[in-house]
Amino acid sequence: LNDRAADRSDALVAEGGGWIQKRDRGFGAGGDRWKRRWVSVRGGTAWYAKQRPPQAGGGGAESKPLALAGLALSVGSDGRALRLGEGPDAVDWQCEGPADRSAWVAYFKAGIAAGR
């Protein structure tokens, strides 16, 4: 990690998560859309929600869990995209840029390791 990505990764941990775009796989004329989600990684699970929970790192009533154990993590060539999982159950994320993506990759990798 470069210094900027390392600082961003540390901030994700300190703040109990952060904002990232999640692909919402749509059907029909609307198709796929990117939606902003608050994501927090705790104990091998990523929790994501439309709003930041009141408690840091929370997995409140509106949060949805994503078990990270055994998931593959891959990155796109655009410097912004990353994917958790494979096949039709994969979850696609989009970051602000390469440094932000590096921070999220480190954050998700720590969660994957915690889920083993």
Steps between C-alpha positions, in 0.01 A plus 500: 500500500618850429478760779167639384340155475645397837358816662161433339504136616584612855210748481257223395601300806490800736161619372347152500452502123441738215296592194539307175285437191331157473360367174128435518426245232180623340265346253315649208556849362667628819781249487790510742545800728767610745373586847694661783526272804664521842717190541648373825712187537491315832600146591501355151176670390446812292185691594355749254214746532344806338583710804789512742399319820489713816780294657842473337534168325136425560297236327165659580154379410529641147840340434543196277776247572748358252710212636857546380640155587624327186409784264734588218591867467585633155563847356415652164744666263333842537659576840158530667316166483525202731298181536433273794413145399455334166217419264142620542538555876797738461462851642651785299629819662632824354747727679594864447840416351809276523610610850146461633473157338832390653367598841175308449691194374711501818187552714311212331808272509523550879134394525559196279794398721288549815232272351733203459 
